């Protein structure tokens, strides 16, 4: 099984980029929440669970991330430092940001807050994935499932997962709105812009260890 990331190569840059990205991701989530115009599918689910359990949004995000990470075990996925950090850091940051960020009033301000949140989310995705220290638990669930069943479309699998969590979140009381649609339309182009911009090779050019960003373990656990 190939290692995810190589901290012997540019460790300061990689760790800085990882944690800046995860911090920005948590801030972006808080901005979208404060807009009150709707969240992305997983955050609709998180918000619904938070409303039903009385737990904070960040606590629910951490708990769901940990549960999803357990689902990697039968898929033979191997988490990296970025994966574990994703579970913990984003939830802590979103709660801290919500505590500091007051509610936003007025539709123009709410639209602006939503737009900044979505753009920041795309940049954050590029930063933490570009560090090549492991995907988030939710992305790894998707890529791991497809790696174990090569005939399945990654687009179809992602759609099924996100529609499912969106429906469950809505039933639990999560906020679905124009922000949900805007996120769905914008996040693909934003990720396509920011991921190459911030991508770092997993090791120096000429190394015998292959990069693992965007790749998932194959049936025997090796990189496919």
C-alpha positions, 0 to 999 in steps of 0.5 A, a space after each residue: 500500500 502506497 503511503 499518502 503524502 511524504 512529509 520528508 519533502 517540503 514538510 513546512 509548506 505541506 503542513 501549512 497548506 493543509 491546516 490553512 486549507 482546513 481552517 478556511 474550510 471551517 470558516 467557509 462553512 460558517 459563512 454559508 450557515 450565517 447566510 441562511 440561504 441553504 447549505 451543501 448536502 453534507 452540511 444540510 445533514 450536519 445541521 439537521 442532526 445538530 437541531 435534533 440532538 442539541 449538539 453544536 454544528 462542529 461537534 456533529 461534523 466531527 462525529 459524522 466524519 469519525 463515523 464515515 472514517 470507520 466505513 473506510 475499513 471494509 473499503 481498505 482505504 488508508 487515511 493520511 494525516 490530512 484525513 484525520 486532521 480534516 475530521 477534527 480541525 474543520 469542526 472546531 473551526 466552524 464552531 469557533 467562527 460561528 461564535 465570533 460571527 454575528 447573524 447577517 441581516 438583509 438579503 444583499 449581505 446574506 447573498 454576499 456572505 454566501 458567495 464568499 463562503 462558496 468561493 472560500 470553500 473552493 479555495 480551501 478544497 484546493 489547499 488541503 487536497 493540494 497538500 497531498 496528505 490524504 483526502 477528507 473522510 467523505 471524499 475517501 468514502 466515495 473514491 474507495 467505493 469506486 476503487 472496490 467496484 471499478 464498474 461504478 461511475 464516480 459521478 453516479 456514486 457521488 450523486 447517490 451519496 450526496 442526494 441521500 445525505 441531503 434528503 436525510 438532512 432536510 427531513 431532520 430540519 437542515 436548511 435547503 435553499 438557493 445556497 444549496 443549488 449555488 454550491 452544487 453549480 459552483 463547487 465543481 468549477 471552483 475545485 477545477 480552478 483551485 486544485 491544480 493551482 495549489 497542488 504539490 507533488 507527493 515527493 520530488 520529481 524522479 522519486 520511485 514513490 508514486 503520487 497518491 493525491 486523488 487515488 484510492 487503494 485497489 482491491 488488494 490494498 495497493 494504489 490503483 
